[in-house]
């Protein structure tokens, strides 16, 4: 399988990379953005590739090794960007790129329950091997109370039928554990399938989105990476962030606007950059992508975004 990076050239061009730059690819994924940067600049730049999924690093490392490059891999969450760079003795960087979508590999090959198209264990963690302390989708659907489930599905999945789905989940689990993606899909389809028959979206799409977001604390992680990452950017350094749904985009937009209003940064594109019709035709998964760019103006490293 080949993973196709969304808004590949736009995201990289937006970083305004110069020779000697240090760039963080905080969502290594299929390696598309990192490999493209290496092809353009080779050893003239340093790339720090971060991913919480060890599969991503194991998949991309051999591809990078075959090219003239200066790449450091770190198995961690992009939310910990500050700690990662401190451990590498890198005080500041010239750019930070984040592609917040799931890679094709995670969706179709991880076996962790990210997709409702395959029958897999309900895990949904970015970590390949979660510990007992890590939250999983299995724990959420089998132990969380009905109101909390409903709120999560409604708010994070933007699913109008959140309460109906939560009620169906609680009723189903009282009879037997919900262990796999197909177990959950069956429950959702029985509760709201009729409504979705006239739409172009699978009934489980929004519920699966909600479970994945809460399992991996995705929205909080975005806030953290903008806060910590901005402090690590050099003056003139840039953020390049690709989002795939409205909750992510709202956080990025508000954080960037906040930094701009404080005079710490300038917004490069007032409206998000969207995929071309040609890209959407060749890669339908790109249709919901939005790219936002920000440049740091103030050189001080202790500003903090204080996102509200």
N, C-alpha and C positions, 0 to 999 in steps of 0.2 A: 504494500500500500504506500502511496505517495501522499504526504501531507502538503497541502497548498496553503501557503501563508497569505492571509488577507491584507490588502492594502500594503503590499510588500515595499514597493518603491516609494510610495507616499510617506510611509512611516519612517523609512530610513532617510529619505531626502529631508524630511522635516527636522531631523536632528542636526543638520548643518555640520556634518563631521569634517574635521580637518586632520591631516597627518599628525600623529602624536597623541591623538585623543584616547581617552579611556571611556568606554561605553559599557553600561550594564544592560544586558538582556535579561530582564527579571522574570520572564516567562519563556524559558528555552523551548519547551514544547517539541515540535518536530525539527527545530533548528533552522527553519527557513530564513528568518531575519539575520541570525548570527552568520550563517553561511554566506548570505548575500553580502554582508558587510565585509567578510573576509575576502570574498572574490573581488570586491572593489578596492580594498585598502591593504590586504595582506597583513604583513607584520608591521605596517606603519601605524596600526592602532592596536590597542589592547581591549579585549572583550571579556567581561565577567558574565558567564552564563549561569543563571540561578534557576533551579526547579526543585520543587518538593517531591516530584515523581522521579525516583531513581531510574525508571525505564527510559525517561527522556534523555538523561545524561548518558546512559549506556548506549542509546541509539545514536546520539549525535556525535559523541566523542570520536568514534572511528572515522566519521565523515570529515571532521575537523582535522584529524591527524594526517589525512591525505593531502592537506592543503598547507601552504606556508602561512602560519598563523601564530598569534599570541593570545591564547584563550585559556581562561581559568574557569573550571566548573565548580559549582558549589551546590550541594544537596540541602536546600533550605527553602523556607517560604520567602517570597519577595517582600513580605511585611517586615522581615528581619534584615532589610538591606543595610541599615546602619551598622548592625553587628557584623554582618558579613564583610563589609568594606573595612571595618576597624581590624578584624582578624587578618585581613590581607595587607594591612598597613597602607591602605589607599585613603588618604584624607578627603579627596574630592574627585569628582568625575565630570566628564564633559557632556554626558547624555545618558538618559534612562529610557529604555523602550519596554513597554508592556503591551502584550497582546492577551487580553483577558478571556479569550475564547478557549474552549476545550480543543485539544488537538484531535485529528482524525484517529490517531492511535488510541487515545484515551476512550473515545467514543466506541470504537469498533473492535479494539484488540485487548483492552486492559482487563476485561472480565470482572470489572468492579461495579457494574450496575449503573453506569452513567446513561445508558440508552435503554429506552423501552422497547427497542426492536429486537433485542437478544434476551434470552432467559439467563440471568446472571444473579449471583448473590447481591443482596441489597447493601452495598458498602458505600459507594459514592465518595470515597476519600481520595484526595490527590496523592496521599501517601500510598505506596505500593503495599506496605506491610504495617498497618496501623496497630498501635498498642492497645491494651485494655483501657487506657485513659483517653484514647481518641474517640470522638463521637462518630457514629455511623448512621446511615439512613435506616438500617435495621432497628437500631435502638430507638430512633425517633418514632417510627411508625408503630412499634410494638409497646412502647412504654409512656410516651408523652400523652397528657390528658387531651380530651377532645377540643377544648377551647384553644389551647396552645397550638395544637395541630391546625385548627381552622385559621387562626391568626397568621401562622407561618405560610400556609398555602395561599391565603388571600393577599397578604402583604408582600411576600417575597416572590410568589409566583404570579401575582396579579391575576389570580383565578377567582372569578366572580362566584363560582360555586364551591368556594373553599369550605364552607360549613357543611354542605351536603357531602362532600368527599371525606371530610374529617369524621363525620358521623358514620359513614359507611366503613371507614378503616377501623374505627373502634368496635363496631358490631362484628366485623369479620374476624378481628384478632381475638375476640372473646371465644371464638370457636376453634381457631387454630392460628399458630404463628404465621406472620407474613414474612416469608424467607427470601423470596426472589422477586425480580423485577416483574415477571409475568404474574405472580401472585397479586402484586400491587396494581398492575395494569388492568387485570380482570375486575378488581374492586372498583377502580375508577370508571371503567367502561360501563359497568352495570349501574353506577350511580348517575353519570352525566353523559353517557354515550349518545343518547338521543339528541341532545342539544348540539353536539359537535358534528353530527352527520352532515350538516349543511355548510360546515366550515372547512377550510383547508388546513386545519391544525389537528393533530392527534389529541384525543381527550387527556392523555397523560402528560403532555408537553409541559404545561405550566406547573403541575404538581412536582414533576421531576426537577424542574428548574429550582423550585423553592427548596426542596430537600437538599439538592447539591449546594445551594448557597449557604444554608444554615449549617450543614455538615462541615463545611470548610471555612466558615466565618469569612466568606468572601468579601462582603461589603466592608466589614471592619478592616480587613487586610488592605483594601484599596485606600481607605483613609490613612492607615499607618504608613503605607509605602509612599504616598504623596508627602506626608509630613516628614518622615525620616529621610526620604530620597531628596526632597527639596533642600534640606540642610546639607546634603552631600554634593549638590551641584555647584560647580564653579560659577562665577559671574559669567553670563553668556551661555551657560549650560542649558540644555533643553530636556523637557519631558515630551515623550511621544507615546500616547496612550490610546489603544484601540479597545472600544467597548462593544458589547453585543446585545445589551438590553437596557431599558430605560433607567432601571435602578442604578446600574453601574455608571451610565453616562451622566445621570443627575449628580452623583457624588463628585465625579471628575470635574464637571462644569462648575459646580458651586465652589469647589476647592480652588480652581484656577481663577475664578472671578474674585474670590476672597483675597488671594495673593496679589492680584492685579490692583484691586482697590486700595490695598495697603501700600502700594508702590514698590513691592518687592519683585514683581514680575510683569511681563507683558504677554498677552494672549496673541499667538501668531495667527490663528484662524478663528474669527468671531463665530462663524458657523462651522459645525463639524465637517470634515472631509468625508465624503461617502464613496463607496465603490462605484466604478463606472458600470454602465449597462453591460458592457462586454465582460467585465469581471464577474458580474452577477450571473450572466449566462453560462460562463465556464465554471463557476464555483458558486452554486446557489447558497451555500452556507454563509457567503459574504454579505448577503442582502441586508442584514440588520446591523452591519458594522458601522461604527462612527470613530473617526480619528480626531483627537484634540491635541494641540501643540502649545507648549508654554516655554518661555525663555526667562531665566533668572536674571534680574537686573542688579540686585544688591549682593555684594560679595560676602557679606557676613554669613557665618554658618550656624548661628544660633537663633534664627528667626522663628521657626515653628509656624505651621500653617493655622493651627487652632481652628480646624474645620467646624463649621456650625451649619 
